[in-house]
Amino acid sequence: MWRITKAFEPYLKDSVGVSSRNWDASRAVKATARFRMRDDDGILYVEGISTSTSSFAPLDDYGEGGLGCTSIEYLEKGVWKPL
């Protein structure tokens, strides 16, 4: 389960709130893993929350096709780590 919480470019503001099909507000409290997605040039597009720290789902479901992103990173102990 994942949801986009922040867009880094003004033209991406409509991405905020986009979520996985199984997003359920009652289970959202379990979505504590922070992720962000970038394109080939390393440009940061969006940030979000997920229930997993090792899932490509946000990238597969929305990042690649919807935004053109090619990588996803998760925040672990204060450091952004790519999958």
N, C-alpha and C positions, 0 to 999 in steps of 0.2 A: 504494500500500500504506500503510495507517495502522493505529494502535493507540492506544486510550485508556490513559493512564498515571496519571492523577490525577483524582479527583473532589473538588469543592469543597463539596459538601453531603453530610452523612452518609447521606441516603436514596439517594444516587447511587453508593454504594460498589460496587454490583454492576456498574457501568459499567466499572470498571477491568479491563482485559484484553480488552474487546470490541475486535474488529479487523475489517478488511476481509476479505472471503471469500478473497482471494488472499494473505493474510498467510502468510509462510513464514519461520520462524525462521532459516534459513540465509541468507536475503537481508535479514534485518532490520537488519543492520549498515549498510545504505544508508539506513535511516530516521533521518535526523539532523535533519530540519526539525521544529521544535516548533510546534504549533498549539493554539489554545484556542477554545471556543465559548461564545456568550452567547445569552440570550433577548432579546425586544423591550425589556425594561426594563433591559438592560445587565448583568443578573446573570450572573456567571461560573459555568458548570456543570462543564466538564471541560477537561482538557488532554491532549495526546497527541503522538505522533511520526508523521511521514509521510516518504515518499520524495520528496515534491514540496513546494515552497513556494508553489505557485499552484493547488492543487486544491481544488475544492469537495466532493470525494468524501466526506470524513468527515461533513460537514454533510448532504449528500444521502443518504448510506447510513444514517446513524444519528442525527445531531444533530437534524434536523427531526422526523422521525417518532418516534424513540425518546425524545427528551428535550424537544422543543419549542423547540430553539434556532433562531435566525434569522440568526446571523452567525458567521463564522469569521475568526480573526486568525492570522497567522504571525509568529514572532519573526525579525526581520531586523536584524542588527547591534545587538542589544540593545534594539530597539524593536518593540512589538507593532503590526503593520499589518493593517488589515482588507482582505479581498478585496472 
